[in-house]
Amino acid sequence: MKILLTGSEGQLGCALRGSLPQVLQNSSVELIATSRSGGDGLVALDLANSDACRAVVFESTPDWVINAGAYTAVDRAETEPDLAHAVNALAPRAFAEALAQTGGRLLQLSTDFVFNGRQGHPYKPAQPRDPLGVYGATKAAGEQAIAEVLGLEQAGKAALLRTSWVYGPVGANFFLTMLRLHRQKAEAAEPLRVVADQVGCPTSTSGLAQACWRLVERQLGGVMHWSDAGAASWYDFAVAIGELAEAAGQLEHAAKVFPISSADYPTPARRPAYSLLDCSSSRELLGLMPKHWRQALREVIADVGS
């Protein structure tokens, strides 16, 4: 089985490469890993270039494209809407159009930010999208493009996997930022202030990668949700990072963390106040049960220290 992976140097891409199965569907796996700059065994692919996205599919004729690459700078997207749209909306459309001709399948990673966060209970896969900012709107546009070109039926040629609050031991993410800030603030005897009125669920890249490979193995299509189990605010997550990192010996001391409101920490982009994803149907389809986010966090902290 030939798989084209985008965003191979990103946090999820690294996890997917690190957990690559040797065999899928009784076939050995050939991975064509891409990144924007290429090099070190990677194929150069700029997701902002739709023609290049089509060309790499026509040239490699993969059985699957796993589009793990994205424009994820939520605040910067407000001032770079064209670039965010090119990467998050036009690239998925280009992959879908090329795969419609070559016959391959597409796994598109998407986000809880396609929802407005106002309903107060977990979002089901079939619920209408209503993003608050440019980032969410461009990801929603990518979802819509795939639906228009390939369809999103359960037995179809495209799968959409939404997730939330992704973090891992590499890349740029909230976990690594908080680990650094805990160290700095504790040394300076200063508190950390973290937003407590936005609720979702942290999702480790290792668990998300496992879900992706299971989806490909089972040749699933349609819209699915995947996150670790439980719920948290960013404040809860920050506190847990400090507690568990200190217990694991990654921090000499965790900083004190004070809860603040979103109004106390204004950002260019609006964020959903509640973006838990209902993953029940997806867990059944995938045959996987997620770890609680605190357990997954404990394992990521151990991975950072190894």
Buried (B, 14 or more C-beta within 10 A) or exposed (E): BBBBBBBBBBBBBBBBBEEBBEEBEEEEBEBBBBBBEBEEEBBEBBBBBBEBBBBBBEEBBBBBBBBBBBBBBBEBBBEBBEBBBBBBBBBBBBBBBBBBEBEBBBBBBBBBBBBBBEBEEBBEBEBEBBBBBBBBBBBBBBBBBBBEBBBBEEEBBBBBBBBBBBBBBBBEBBBBEBBEBBBEBBEEEEEBBBBBBBBBBBBBBBBBBBBBBBBBBBBBBBBBBBBBBBBBBBBBBBBBBBBBBBEEEBBEEBBBBEBBEBEEEEEEBBBBBBBBBBBEBBBEBBEBEBBEBBBBBBBBBEBBEE
